[in-house]
Structures are given as C-alpha cells and as structure tokens.
C-alpha cells in the first residue's frame, strides 16, 4: 500500500466529513491521534471542541442557533486507563462502557450501526489506542450501510500492532462531497505522521477546506511515560 501525504489527501477532497488519524510519530516516541469535524449546514458549523476531563466534547458555539443536537453534540474523545477512545459520535460512550465491562472494541460496537440520517446514513468511525508498559497498538472500525441500503449494516475492524514510526492510518466518513454523501470505502489509508505536534496540527488544519472545516483535535502521547500534549483548533473563536 502506498503511503499518502495527508495534506494532499485533504486538499483534494472538499468534504471528507469527519476523520480520524491514528499512528506513530516519525521519531517513534509518540502515539498520535487526530480527529476533525466538518460541516455543510449552519447547525453542523455552529460547533467548537472543548476539553472535558482527559478528553473533549463538542459544544454549540452559539447556543441560540443550535437546532437538532442529536448527532452533533457528543464526546469524540475519552480516556479509560491506558486506552484512548476516538470516534465520530456518541459511540465513544458505548466503547468506553463496553471496555469497562471487559468487552472487546469490536464487541462493544455490536450494539451500534451507522447514523440514522438517511439518505446519507453516515458511517460511524471509531478508534481505540492502547499504550501500556512501553508498547502501543491500535484498532479502527467503520460501521456503514450496505451501499446506501439501511436494511443491512456492514462492520469492519482493523487492528495495527506495534505501528511503524512515521506511519498512521486515516479513515473518514465520506469519499467526497455529494448528495447523498458517499460512504468511505476500503481499509483505512496509510499516511505519513510528522514528528512535531504543532507541525502536524498545522498541516491538518491548513489542508482542510476553508469553507467546510469546523474543529480539529490532535494528541501526542509519550509511549514510555503516558504523558500527552493536546492541540485544539476551532474555526469559531
């Protein structure tokens, strides 16, 4: 599989929707994740990321303009012990609660499927990072309709053990803009991961479509110590 440049992938796609990146920094020392949201409607664009505990949540930038909160207000990132959960919806809580009960990542998501927003039926994309005793591995999942048919849910889970330095995987909700929006296809894309958190944050934010980008979260976790750095960028300030 060819390693792609994230900047090029994003610049060539005006509307990938929501996206998750997980991988290992170029120096091999950090576990890396990023999550971004985009929006075409005023309701979707009326959001910011705010910190909540060790994770983040979405919040209405202007509460007076908030319409239906059901699919846009949620906690995209939560931390459970040595695990970091990143998703594009309230299934973050589903995975968190499942892992607390001893379920696997895949088992935890069995109770969920794609979002009920026909005709798009937006996929639910999720990631789970585990850092323990100087080791790091991660998994990614996508739950999607069967070619736009809501009668059937297709479930895919990908696991990456001992990730290679400077490499990561990128999954997003939509292949490109459209009506209805076409769901992501194939396995998560192999992408390059930068060594510095600020360089990586700037690369992602500056490559997202100016009209559609809303918020970005980036975290670099030291694999040896578990200590982390976080960056949050919001278009609405």
TATACOR-V988283 format. One record per residue. RES is the residue in one letter. OMEGA is omega in degrees with one decimal (* if undefined). Layout:
res: (RES	RES)
omega: (OMEGA	OMEGA)
This chain:
res: (X	X	X	X	X	X	X	X	X	X	X	X	X	X	X	X	X	X	X	X	X	X	X	X	X	X	X	X	X	X	X	X	X	X	X	X	X	X	X	X	X	X	X	X	X	X	X	X	X	X	X	X	X	X	X	X	X	X	X	X	X	X	X	X	X	X	X	X	X	X	X	X	X	X	X	X	X	X	X	X	X	X	X	X	X	X	X	X	X	X	X	X	X	X	X	X	X	X	X	X	X	X	X	X	X	X	X	X	X	X	X	X	X	X	X	X	X	X	X	X	X	X	X	X	X	X	X	X	X	X	X	X	X	X	X	X	X	X	X	X	X	X	X	X	X	X	X	X	X	X	X	X	X	X	X	X	X	X	X	X	X	X	X	X	X	X	X	X	X	X	X	X	X	X	X	X	X	X	X	X	X	X	X	X	X	X	X	X	X	X	X	X	X	X	X	X	X	X	X	X	X	X	X	X	X	X	X	X	X	X	X	X	X	X	X	X	X	X	X	X	X	X	X	X	X	X	X	X	X	X	X	X	X	X	X	X	X)
omega: (-179.8	176.6	-175.1	173.1	-177.3	-179.1	-179.4	179.5	-177.0	-179.2	-177.9	-178.3	-176.7	-177.6	171.7	178.4	174.1	-175.0	176.8	172.5	173.5	178.4	-176.5	-178.0	-174.9	178.9	177.3	-172.1	-171.9	166.9	-170.3	169.8	175.5	176.7	177.2	174.2	176.4	-179.8	175.6	-179.1	178.0	-179.6	-179.8	-177.5	-177.9	-177.1	171.1	169.6	173.2	178.8	175.9	-174.3	176.9	-179.3	177.3	171.7	173.6	-177.9	176.9	177.0	175.7	-177.0	-178.7	-178.2	-178.4	178.1	-179.9	-178.5	-165.6	-176.4	-177.0	179.1	-176.2	175.9	-179.0	-174.9	172.3	-178.7	177.1	-178.9	-178.8	-179.4	175.4	-177.4	-179.8	178.9	180.0	179.7	-176.6	172.9	169.9	-179.8	179.2	179.0	179.5	-177.7	177.6	179.2	175.6	-178.3	178.8	176.4	173.4	175.8	-178.5	179.3	-179.3	-176.6	-178.7	-178.7	-176.8	171.4	-179.9	-177.5	-177.2	-174.9	-179.9	8.4	-177.4	-175.3	-175.8	177.4	168.7	177.6	-174.3	175.3	177.0	178.0	176.8	-179.9	-176.2	175.7	177.0	177.7	-177.5	168.7	-177.5	177.3	176.7	-177.2	169.9	175.4	-172.1	176.1	179.7	179.9	178.7	178.3	-175.7	178.3	-174.6	178.5	175.8	-174.6	-179.6	176.4	-179.6	-177.9	-177.5	-178.3	179.4	-176.0	-179.7	178.4	177.6	-179.7	176.5	177.5	-175.5	176.4	179.7	-170.0	-174.2	177.0	179.8	178.4	179.6	178.7	1.6	-179.4	-178.4	-177.9	175.4	179.3	175.2	179.1	179.0	-175.0	175.9	-176.9	176.9	178.3	-178.2	-176.6	-173.6	-176.5	-179.0	175.6	-179.0	178.0	-179.2	178.2	-178.4	-174.9	-177.9	-179.6	178.1	-179.6	-174.3	-177.3	-170.3	-177.2	-176.8	-176.4	179.8	175.3	176.4	176.8	173.2	-177.0	177.8	-174.7	-178.5	-172.6	-176.0	177.9	-175.8	172.2	-177.4	171.8	175.6	177.3	178.0	176.5	176.4	-177.3	*)
